[in-house]
Amino acid sequence: MPFSLPKSFSCHTSASLEKQNLNPNGDALRNPSSNSPSLSSSCSTSSSPAMSDDSASVLTFPSLPSLQCLLPSSTSSISTSFRHLTSLKALSPDSPASPPALTISPSSLLLYTASPSNISSYDLTSLDLVSSHPSAPSAGAVKSLVILPKSQGILSAHQDSLLRLWRHSSRSGDLRLAGSLPTLSDRLLRLPFPKNYTLIRRHHKQLWIQHADTVSALATAGEYIYSVSWDKTLKIWRSSDLRCVQSIKAHDDAINALVIAPDGTVYTGSADTKIRAWARAPGEKRHALVATFERHRSAVNALAISSDGSVLYSGANDRSIVVWEREESANHLVVVGALRGHAKAILCLACVDDMLFSGSSDRTVRIWRRGREDREYSCLGVMAGHVSVVRSIVAVQMPKEKSAAAEGEEEYRVCSGSFDGEVRVWQVRVSGLS
C-alpha cells in the first residue's frame, strides 16, 4: 500500500556540512583537483581564494521554504504518497555492477536502461520488458542515453570516449548498433589536414572532433546533439548527418552535467565548480559563452531545468541543490536559494513541471515541489531503499488514461539507478495541487 507522508514532514537540514569526496574510479563522477573559488556574484567570471571548508558551499544564502519551516495555505492541503513498484537488474548475471544510464520516451512511455552488457526497454505502464539487446562491454560504463528526434534511434555515451548510435531494425524491430560518433566518413574527411588536430597531452594529438576522455552526458535539441566529457569540452553535432560542427574548451576541469533550455541555451556543469551558459547569437552558426555562474564550492554533478526554462537546478558535492531563477530585468539567472536535506552529495536531478526529483550518495531519492507562489518550495517525501549510491534518475508524468490516480491526483513514474546496477521504479502520487 502507498505510504502517505504527514503534512508536517520534516526535511532535515544540517548547518554543519561534512566535505563529500567521491572516488572517480570507473563510474564515479569527476571531482575538482584543486581548491574551489569562494562564493561571489551570481553571474561572474572572477574567482576568490578558497575558504578552509569548501563544503560549506551555499550557507551564505538561505534555504528555500520547506514543510519543516513553512506551511502556508497553498501547500497545507497537499498530500503525497509513493511506493516502490519494481526493481530492474542487468539481464546478464556475469556483467559487472555499473550505474545504469536511463532515459524515458514520454510519448510511448518506454524506459530505456543501458549497462555495459545490454540496452533494454520497459513499458512504464505494465512494467514489462519490451526488448533487450547486447551493448558494447569493451566500451566500459554507459554514462548517458538520449532519444534522437524523428525516429533516428538512440545515442549512448561511453567511458571509452565514443558516442554510439543504436537503431531499430526495419525487419525485426530489434535495436542494433548502427555506428559510432565521430563517424568514419567524418574522420576520413579531416584526417589529411594538420589544422584538424589538437594537442591532447604531450606529444599526442588527435582530431578535434573526437572526445579524449569519458563522455559524461548527452542532450539533443532542434537540429543539434550536444555531448560533454571529462576532457573539459562541449561538442556539438548536427543530427541530420551526425557530423561534429563545433568543439568548445568549455571548462577548466571535467564536465559532469549538461542540460538544454527551451530557447536553445546550453548549460554545462563541471568539477571546476562552475556552471556555464552557451548560446548562438541571432544570425550566428557557432555557440559562444553567454555567462558563468559561480555559487557552488565543490564539483557540480547534476543539472535540471523547468519546462519553460525559467528555473535551473544544480546539484553538487556540497549536499545542496541550488535554485536559479530568471531575472527578467537582468536577462540572466540569479540564485534564489538552496534546497537542503540530503546527507551527502547530489548526483542526479530530474524535473517534471513543478516537481523535482533528486538522487544522492546518501542512497535516497527526494521529492520536491515548486509552489505556485514565487520561490516557495516543499520537500514532499524521501524514497529510501537503494543499497548503493543513486547515480541516475528520470521521471515522467503519467497521462490520465494510463494512470490509476484518483480524481484530483497527479501520478508520476520515477526511475532511479544506483552504482550496484539496480533500477528502482517508483509510483508517486500528489494530490491537492490545484
C-alpha positions as CSV (number, residue, x, y, z in Angstrom):
1,M,0.0,0.0,0.0
2,P,1.2,3.5,-0.6
3,F,2.9,5.3,2.2
4,S,1.4,8.8,2.8
5,L,3.6,11.4,4.4
6,P,2.0,13.6,7.1
7,K,1.7,17.3,6.3
8,S,4.3,18.1,9.0
9,F,7.0,16.0,7.3
10,S,10.4,17.4,8.2
11,C,13.2,17.9,5.7
12,H,16.3,17.5,7.8
13,T,18.7,20.4,7.3
14,S,22.2,20.4,8.7
15,A,24.2,23.6,9.1
16,S,27.4,21.7,9.6
17,L,28.3,20.2,6.3
18,E,30.9,17.5,6.0
19,K,33.0,17.5,2.9
20,Q,31.9,14.8,0.5
21,N,34.7,13.1,-1.6
22,L,33.7,10.7,-4.3
23,N,36.3,8.3,-5.7
24,P,36.3,8.8,-9.5
25,N,37.2,5.2,-10.2
26,G,35.4,4.0,-13.3
27,D,31.9,5.1,-12.8
28,A,32.3,7.9,-10.3
29,L,31.8,11.5,-11.2
30,R,35.0,13.5,-11.6
31,N,35.8,15.9,-8.8
32,P,37.9,19.1,-8.9
33,S,41.6,18.6,-8.5
34,S,42.2,22.0,-6.9
35,N,40.6,24.3,-4.4
36,S,37.3,25.8,-5.4
37,P,36.7,29.6,-5.6
38,S,34.7,31.2,-2.9
39,L,31.1,32.5,-3.4
40,S,31.0,35.7,-5.3
41,S,28.3,37.1,-7.5
42,S,25.5,35.1,-9.1
43,C,26.9,35.6,-12.6
44,S,30.6,36.2,-12.8
45,T,33.8,35.2,-14.4
46,S,36.1,36.0,-11.5
47,S,37.1,33.9,-8.5
48,S,38.3,34.4,-5.0
49,P,40.6,32.5,-2.6
50,A,39.1,29.3,-1.3
51,M,37.7,29.0,2.2
52,S,39.1,26.4,4.5
53,D,36.0,24.3,4.3
54,D,34.8,24.3,0.7
55,S,31.9,22.1,1.7
56,A,30.1,25.0,3.4
57,S,29.2,26.0,-0.1
58,V,25.9,27.6,0.0
59,L,25.4,28.5,3.6
60,T,25.7,32.2,2.7
61,F,22.3,32.2,1.0
62,P,19.0,31.0,2.5
63,S,17.4,27.6,2.4
64,L,14.1,27.8,0.4
65,P,11.0,27.2,2.4
66,S,10.2,23.5,3.1
67,L,7.5,21.8,5.1
68,Q,9.8,21.9,8.0
69,C,9.5,25.7,8.3
70,L,6.6,26.8,6.2
71,L,3.1,25.5,5.9
72,P,1.1,28.2,4.0
73,S,-2.4,27.5,2.9
74,S,-1.2,26.8,-0.6
75,T,0.7,23.7,0.5
76,S,-1.1,22.6,3.6
77,S,-3.7,20.7,1.6
78,I,-1.1,18.8,-0.4
79,S,-0.7,15.1,0.3
80,T,1.9,12.8,-1.3
81,S,2.1,9.0,-1.4
82,F,4.7,6.8,-3.1
83,R,5.6,3.2,-3.3
84,H,8.3,1.1,-4.9
85,L,6.8,-0.8,-7.8
86,T,9.7,-3.0,-9.0
87,S,13.4,-3.4,-9.3
88,L,15.2,-3.9,-12.6
89,K,18.6,-5.6,-12.7
90,A,21.0,-6.2,-15.6
91,L,19.8,-9.3,-17.5
92,S,23.3,-10.7,-17.7
93,P,24.4,-12.1,-14.3
94,D,28.0,-12.0,-15.3
95,S,28.0,-8.3,-16.1
96,P,30.0,-6.1,-13.7
97,A,28.0,-3.8,-11.4
98,S,27.7,-0.4,-13.0
99,P,25.4,2.6,-12.6
100,P,22.8,2.3,-15.4
101,A,22.1,5.2,-17.8
102,L,18.4,6.0,-18.1
103,T,16.1,7.8,-20.4
104,I,12.3,7.9,-21.0
105,S,10.2,8.4,-24.1
106,P,7.3,10.4,-22.8
107,S,5.2,9.7,-26.0
108,S,5.5,5.9,-25.8
109,L,6.1,5.7,-22.0
110,L,9.1,3.5,-22.6
111,L,12.0,3.4,-20.1
112,Y,15.4,2.7,-21.7
113,T,18.2,1.4,-19.5
114,A,21.8,0.9,-20.6
115,S,24.7,-1.0,-18.9
116,P,28.0,-2.3,-20.3
117,S,26.2,-5.6,-21.1
118,N,22.8,-4.6,-22.6
119,I,20.4,-1.9,-23.6
120,S,16.8,-2.7,-22.5
121,S,13.4,-1.1,-22.8
122,Y,10.5,-1.5,-20.4
123,D,6.8,-0.5,-20.6
124,L,6.3,2.0,-17.8
125,T,2.6,1.2,-17.6
126,S,2.8,-2.6,-17.3
127,L,6.5,-2.7,-16.2
128,D,7.0,-5.5,-18.7
129,L,10.3,-6.0,-20.5
130,V,9.8,-4.9,-24.2
131,S,13.3,-5.7,-25.6
132,S,16.9,-6.3,-24.6
133,H,19.9,-6.2,-26.8
134,P,23.7,-6.6,-26.3
135,S,25.6,-3.4,-25.6
136,A,29.3,-2.8,-26.0
137,P,31.1,-4.4,-23.0
138,S,34.5,-3.3,-24.2
139,A,33.4,0.3,-24.1
140,G,33.1,0.4,-20.4
141,A,30.3,2.1,-18.4
142,V,27.4,3.8,-20.2
143,K,27.2,7.3,-18.9
144,S,24.2,8.8,-20.7
145,L,21.4,7.9,-23.1
146,V,19.3,10.2,-25.3
147,I,16.5,9.5,-27.7
148,L,17.1,11.2,-31.1
149,P,14.2,13.0,-32.8
150,K,12.4,11.8,-35.9
151,S,13.0,8.1,-35.0
152,Q,16.7,8.4,-35.7
153,G,17.4,6.0,-32.9
154,I,19.2,6.2,-29.5
155,L,22.6,7.6,-28.7
156,S,24.7,6.4,-25.8
157,A,27.8,8.0,-24.2
158,H,30.5,5.7,-23.1
159,Q,33.6,5.5,-20.9
160,D,35.8,4.8,-23.9
161,S,35.2,8.4,-25.2
162,L,32.8,7.4,-28.0
163,L,29.2,8.0,-28.7
164,R,27.3,5.0,-30.1
165,L,24.2,5.1,-32.3
166,W,21.5,2.4,-32.0
167,R,18.7,2.0,-34.5
168,H,15.7,-0.4,-34.7
169,S,15.9,-3.0,-37.4
170,S,13.3,-2.5,-40.1
171,R,12.7,-6.2,-40.2
172,S,12.7,-7.4,-36.6
173,G,12.4,-4.1,-34.8
174,D,15.4,-5.1,-32.6
175,L,17.8,-2.4,-31.6
176,R,21.1,-2.7,-33.4
177,L,24.4,-0.9,-33.3
178,A,24.5,1.4,-36.3
179,G,27.8,3.1,-35.8
180,S,29.7,5.5,-33.5
181,L,30.5,9.2,-33.4
182,P,32.5,10.7,-34.9
183,T,31.5,8.7,-37.9
184,L,34.1,7.1,-40.2
185,S,33.3,9.5,-43.0
186,D,33.7,12.5,-40.7
187,R,37.1,11.2,-39.6
188,L,38.4,10.4,-43.1
189,L,37.4,13.8,-44.3
190,R,39.5,15.6,-41.7
191,L,42.5,13.2,-41.4
192,P,44.7,14.7,-44.1
193,F,44.7,18.3,-42.7
194,P,47.0,19.2,-39.8
195,K,44.7,22.0,-38.8
196,N,42.1,19.5,-37.7
197,Y,44.3,18.1,-35.0
198,T,44.6,19.3,-31.4
199,L,47.1,18.5,-28.7
200,I,45.7,16.2,-26.1
201,R,48.7,15.7,-24.0
202,R,52.5,16.0,-24.5
203,H,53.4,14.5,-27.9
204,H,49.9,13.2,-28.5
205,K,47.4,14.7,-30.9
206,Q,44.0,13.7,-32.2
207,L,41.2,15.1,-34.4
208,W,39.3,17.9,-32.7
209,I,36.0,16.1,-33.4
210,Q,36.9,13.3,-31.0
211,H,36.5,13.3,-27.3
212,A,39.7,12.4,-25.4
213,D,38.1,11.1,-22.2
214,T,34.8,9.7,-20.9
215,V,31.7,11.2,-22.4
216,S,29.7,12.1,-19.4
217,A,26.4,13.5,-20.7
218,L,24.3,13.9,-23.8
219,A,21.4,16.1,-24.8
220,T,19.5,16.9,-28.0
221,A,17.5,20.0,-29.1
222,G,16.3,21.0,-32.5
223,E,18.8,20.1,-35.2
224,Y,21.8,19.6,-32.8
225,I,23.1,16.9,-30.5
226,Y,25.3,18.0,-27.6
227,S,27.9,16.0,-25.7
228,V,30.2,16.8,-22.8
229,S,33.2,15.0,-21.5
230,W,35.8,14.7,-18.8
231,D,38.2,16.1,-21.4
232,K,36.6,19.5,-20.5
233,T,35.0,20.0,-23.9
234,L,31.5,20.6,-25.2
235,K,30.9,19.2,-28.7
236,I,28.0,20.0,-31.0
237,W,26.9,17.5,-33.6
238,R,24.4,18.1,-36.5
239,S,21.7,15.5,-36.1
240,S,20.9,15.3,-39.9
241,D,24.3,13.8,-40.8
242,L,25.8,13.2,-37.4
243,R,28.9,15.4,-38.1
244,C,30.6,17.3,-35.4
245,V,30.3,21.0,-36.2
246,Q,31.9,22.7,-33.2
247,S,34.1,21.8,-30.2
248,I,34.5,24.2,-27.3
249,K,37.0,24.1,-24.4
250,A,34.2,24.8,-22.0
251,H,35.7,24.3,-18.5
252,D,38.9,24.0,-16.6
253,D,38.0,20.6,-15.2
254,A,35.9,17.6,-16.1
255,I,32.3,18.3,-17.2
256,N,29.7,16.2,-15.4
257,A,26.4,17.7,-16.4
258,L,24.5,19.1,-19.4
259,V,21.0,20.5,-20.0
260,I,19.3,22.4,-22.8
261,A,16.7,25.2,-22.2
262,P,13.7,25.5,-24.4
263,D,15.2,28.7,-26.0
264,G,18.3,26.7,-27.0
265,T,20.6,27.9,-24.3
266,V,23.1,25.1,-23.3
267,Y,24.1,24.8,-19.6
268,T,27.2,22.8,-18.6
269,G,28.2,21.9,-15.0
270,S,31.8,21.0,-14.1
271,A,34.1,19.7,-11.5
272,D,35.7,23.2,-11.6
273,T,32.6,24.2,-9.5
274,K,31.2,26.4,-12.3
275,I,28.0,26.4,-14.4
276,R,28.3,28.0,-17.9
277,A,25.7,29.0,-20.4
278,W,26.3,28.8,-24.1
279,A,24.1,30.1,-27.0
280,R,24.1,31.2,-30.6
281,A,23.6,34.9,-31.3
282,P,21.0,35.8,-33.9
283,G,22.4,35.1,-37.3
284,E,25.4,33.2,-35.9
285,K,26.2,29.5,-36.6
286,R,28.5,28.9,-33.6
287,H,27.8,28.7,-29.9
288,A,29.6,31.2,-27.6
289,L,29.9,31.7,-23.9
290,V,27.0,33.7,-22.5
291,A,27.6,33.6,-18.8
292,T,29.4,31.9,-16.0
293,F,27.6,31.1,-12.7
294,E,29.6,30.6,-9.6
295,R,27.8,29.6,-6.4
296,H,28.9,26.0,-5.7
297,R,32.1,25.4,-3.8
298,S,32.6,21.8,-5.0
299,A,32.0,19.7,-8.1
300,V,28.8,20.3,-10.0
301,N,27.4,16.9,-10.7
302,A,23.8,17.4,-12.0
303,L,21.6,19.9,-13.7
304,A,17.9,20.1,-14.5
305,I,15.7,22.8,-16.0
306,S,12.0,23.5,-15.8
307,S,9.8,23.0,-18.9
308,D,9.6,26.8,-19.6
309,G,13.3,27.4,-18.9
310,S,12.7,29.8,-16.1
311,V,14.2,27.7,-13.3
312,L,17.6,25.9,-13.3
313,Y,18.5,23.4,-10.6
314,S,22.1,22.4,-9.9
315,G,23.3,19.7,-7.6
316,A,26.8,19.3,-6.2
317,N,29.1,17.6,-3.7
318,D,28.1,20.3,-1.1
319,R,24.8,18.4,-0.5
320,S,22.7,21.3,-1.7
321,I,20.5,21.9,-4.7
322,V,20.9,25.5,-5.8
323,V,17.9,27.1,-7.4
324,W,18.4,29.6,-10.1
325,E,15.5,31.7,-11.5
326,R,15.4,34.0,-14.4
327,E,15.7,37.7,-13.5
328,E,13.8,39.5,-16.3
329,S,15.4,42.9,-15.6
330,A,18.9,41.4,-15.9
331,N,18.0,38.8,-18.5
332,H,20.0,36.1,-16.8
333,L,19.7,33.6,-13.9
334,V,20.2,34.5,-10.3
335,V,20.3,32.4,-7.2
336,V,17.2,32.5,-5.1
337,G,18.2,29.9,-2.5
338,A,19.1,26.2,-1.9
339,L,17.2,23.0,-1.2
340,R,18.8,21.2,1.6
341,G,18.1,17.8,3.2
342,H,20.3,15.2,1.5
343,A,23.1,13.9,3.8
344,K,25.7,13.5,1.0
345,A,26.5,14.7,-2.5
346,I,23.8,15.3,-5.1
347,L,24.5,13.2,-8.1
348,C,21.4,13.4,-10.3
349,L,18.3,15.6,-10.9
350,A,15.1,15.2,-12.9
351,C,12.4,18.0,-13.3
352,V,8.8,17.5,-14.5
353,D,6.7,20.7,-14.5
354,D,6.8,21.9,-10.8
355,M,8.2,18.6,-9.5
356,L,11.9,18.0,-8.9
357,F,13.4,14.6,-8.0
358,S,17.0,14.3,-6.7
359,G,19.3,11.4,-6.1
360,S,22.2,11.3,-3.8
361,S,25.2,9.5,-2.4
362,D,23.1,9.1,0.7
363,R,21.1,6.4,-1.3
364,T,17.8,8.2,-1.2
365,V,15.6,10.0,-3.7
366,R,13.9,13.2,-2.6
367,I,10.7,14.7,-3.9
368,W,10.5,18.4,-4.2
369,R,7.7,20.7,-5.4
370,R,7.9,24.3,-6.6
371,G,4.8,26.2,-5.3
372,R,2.5,28.4,-7.3
373,E,3.9,31.4,-5.4
374,D,7.4,32.6,-6.3
375,R,10.3,30.9,-4.5
376,E,8.1,28.6,-2.4
377,Y,9.4,25.0,-2.3
378,S,8.4,22.0,-0.4
379,C,10.1,18.6,0.3
380,L,7.2,16.2,-0.2
381,G,9.0,12.9,0.6
382,V,12.1,10.8,0.8
383,M,12.2,7.5,-1.0
384,A,14.7,5.1,0.5
385,G,15.6,1.5,-0.5
386,H,18.7,1.7,-2.6
387,V,21.6,-0.1,-1.1
388,S,24.1,1.9,-3.1
389,V,24.7,5.4,-4.3
390,V,21.9,6.8,-6.5
391,R,23.6,7.9,-9.7
392,S,20.9,8.4,-12.3
393,I,17.2,9.5,-12.3
394,V,14.4,10.1,-14.8
395,A,10.8,10.9,-14.3
396,V,7.6,11.4,-16.3
397,Q,4.0,12.4,-15.5
398,M,1.6,9.6,-16.4
399,P,-1.3,10.6,-18.7
400,K,-4.7,10.4,-17.1
401,E,-5.8,7.5,-19.3
402,K,-2.8,5.4,-18.2
403,S,-2.8,6.5,-14.6
404,A,-4.6,4.8,-11.7
405,A,-4.5,8.0,-9.7
406,A,-7.8,9.2,-8.1
407,E,-9.6,12.3,-9.1
408,G,-7.6,15.4,-8.4
409,E,-4.3,13.4,-8.1
410,E,-1.3,13.5,-10.4
411,E,0.8,10.4,-10.9
412,Y,4.5,10.2,-11.8
413,R,6.8,7.3,-12.6
414,V,10.2,7.9,-11.2
415,C,13.1,5.6,-12.1
416,S,16.4,5.7,-10.2
417,G,19.6,3.8,-10.9
418,S,22.4,3.1,-8.4
419,F,26.0,2.1,-8.5
420,D,25.2,-1.6,-7.9
421,G,23.3,-1.7,-11.3
422,E,19.8,-1.7,-9.8
423,V,17.0,0.4,-11.3
424,R,14.1,1.1,-8.9
425,V,10.7,2.2,-10.4
426,W,8.6,4.3,-8.1
427,Q,5.0,5.4,-8.3
428,V,4.5,8.9,-6.9
429,R,1.0,10.4,-6.4
430,V,0.4,14.0,-5.4
431,S,-3.0,15.5,-4.6
432,G,-4.2,18.9,-3.7
433,L,-2.0,20.8,-6.2
434,S,-4.9,22.8,-7.5
